[in-house]
Amino acid sequence: MNWKQTIRENGHHLSWVVALTATLGSLYFSEIMMFAPCKLCWYQRILMYPLVIILGIAAVRKERHMYLYVLPMSIWGGGISLYHYLMQKTDWFKTGAAACGPVPCDLDYIDWFGFVTIPFLALVAFALITVLQILMWVAEKK
């Protein structure tokens, strides 16, 4: 079995696992750990949560062209996550953090190993989904 066939058969399943893990992780942080999400966190959630449903349906129905719908959401979500992460870890976007709403966007609830924050985790999830969907797109080309 070559890589194209493997990606065609398992790409949506793997993407779904990533989206589900990210969704459950964000719900864990907000509902169990009681970390209030900021405005940018909500935007990331708005783009991640539907991916669980879309990718789940695509995996079950073996829809080959769902990357057309998933890629825009994962790329936008990744962009917001990157902006949010840079807001937390650099001085480039600090001025916008206070205007983010009742919860400042530069607040670090977690800071594992000095670089892993909640926006970083979301960025990794969006990046993995994006890479898997691009590989599916490439595998579908004849």
N, C-alpha and C positions, 0 to 999 in steps of 0.2 A: 504494500500500500504506500503510495507516494504522499508527499505533504499536502498536495492540492486536495486529494480525496479525503485525507484526514481532517483538513480544515473545513471542507464542504460538509462533512458529516458531523463534526463536533464544534464548529465555530460558534454557533448560536448557543449551544449548551454551555460552553465555557464562558461566553459573554454573559449569559443569564446568571451563572454562579457568581461572577464578579459583581454584577448589578445587585443581586440578592444580598450578597455579603455586605456591600456598601450601604444598602438600604437598612438592613438589620443593624449594622454598626451605628448608623446615624440615629436610628430609633433608640438604641441602647444608650448612646451618649445623652440624648435629650430626655428620654422617659425614665431611665433607671438611674443614671448618674446626675440627672437634673441640670445639665448644661443647657442654658437657654441659647437657641440658635440666633445668629445675627441675620441681617438682611441678605448678605451674600450666601450664607449657609442655606437660606430658604430657596434662593435661586438655583443653587446646586441641587437641592432636593427636588425641586420642580422638574429638573431635567433628568435626574437619576431614577426616581420612583416609577415613572411610566415605562422606563426601559425594562424593568422586571416583568411587566405584563407583556410588552411588545416582544421581547426576546423569548419569554416563556412560550407564547403562542407560536412564534416563528420556529422554535425548537421542536415543539410537538407536531406542528403541521409540516415541518421540513421546508419552510419557505426559503428559497435561495436568494431572493433579492431584497430582503429586509434591510440590508446595509444602506439602501437608499434613504430609509427613514431613521435608522439608528445613528448613522454617521453625523448628520447635522446636530443631533442632540448631544452626542458624546463630545464632539469638537467644541461646541458652545460651552458645555459644562466644564470641559478641561480648561478652556480659556478663563472662565470665571474662577475656577479653582486656582489657576496659576496667578491671576491677579490678586486673589485673596491671600494666597501664600506669600507673595511678594510684599503685600501690605503688612503682613505679620512679621516677616523676617528681614525686611530692608527698610531704609528710610525713604525710598522713592515715592511711595504712595501713602505715607503716614497722614497727610492732611485730610484725606478722604475717610479715614477710619472713624473719626469722631462723629462725622455726619451720617454714619451708617444706620443709626436708629437707636433704640433704647439700649441695645447691646453693642458695644463697639466692635468693629470688625477685626481689630488687631489684638483682641483678647485671646491669649493662649490658654485654653483649658488643659491641654496636654502638650508636653514637649519632650517626647521620648528621644533619647540619643542626641538632643540638641537641634534636631531638624524635623522630626516627625510630628506634625500637628494634624488637626482634623482636616484642614484644607489640603494638606499634603496627601493624606489618605484618599481623599476624594479625587485629587489629581491623578494619583496612581490608578485608581479604579477607572476613571474616564480614559486615561491613556491606554490601559489594557484593553478596554472595550473597543477603542478606536483602532488599535493595532490589529486586533482579531477581525474586526469588520473590514478593514482594508485588505487583510489577507484573504478574506472570503471574496471580496471584490476581484482581487487578482486571480484567485483560483477559478472564478466563474468565467473569466475571459478565455476565449478560445485561442 
